[in-house]
Amino acid sequence: MPYRNDFDLSTITAAVVVMSDRVLSGERPNGAGEACRDRLLAEGLGDVSLSVVPELAQPLDEELRAAVTAGRRLVVVLGGTGFRRNNDAPEVLRGLVEVELPGVAELIRAHGAEHSPLAPLSREVVGVTGKEADAALLICSPGSKGGMSDTLDVLVPLLRHVYIQLAES
């Protein structure tokens, strides 16, 4: 398929879901979530919601399903990608993904390793909810500002191509 860049991202609505007990309690500011929302808006997405859920699988699953049901075509989960107790974002996200895009997750980790030796410990998952034109792209990313930035550095240049490919399904 030839390189094309003609998809209008303003037609895409997104959700940023922060999985953090400390942000939820007010102990820590929601810097990564706000920065992610702002960057996606600056990249031309039509609307980006921002929410915070506790570090538990069920609330994250409910929030993801609500975002997809509401028609959000891009859902970025920040946090829960490690392997401590309650770091279940990858497993929850995989429950909604029909087609995983492992190459994108690998590239995010490789890009992150240029900035942090801890990047390979993250368990990013990237995939789409289906092969239909209205499918959503789901991503779990580290919850730090740096990890989120590395994720978007890789993801943003690919967005138009993901939605073009889905539209041609």
C-alpha positions, 0 to 999 in steps of 0.5 A: 500500500502506498504511503498516504497521509490524507486521513482527517484526524479531526474525525477521531475522538479519543479517551485517555484513561489514567490508571493510578491510585495516587492520582485518584487520591490527589497525592500526585498531579495528573501531569501525564494524563493532561499532557497526553490529552493536550498532545493528542488535541494538538495533533488534530484529534477532534475531542479527547476525554480524560479520566482516572480509574483505580489500579484495579482490573474491573474499573479499567475494563468498565472505563475502556468498554464505556469509551469504545461504546461511546464511539471513542476510536482511540483509547490510551491507557496510562499506567498499569503496564509494569508487573507489580500487583494490580498492574493489569492494564495489558490483560484488561486491554487484551480482553477488548482487542481483536487484532494485536499490533505487536510491532508497534508495542515493540517499537515503543519499548525500543524508542523508550530504551533510548531514554530510559534503561527501564523501558524494556520492563514495560508491557505495552499492548497495542491493538484494534477492537476489530477489522471494521471501519469503526474499530477503535485503536487501544494502547496501554502505555507507562504512566510517567510523562516520559513513557507517555511521550515515548508512546506518542512519539511512535504512535502519532505518525502511525495514526492516519495509516491505522485509520486508513487501513480500517476504513478500507476494511 
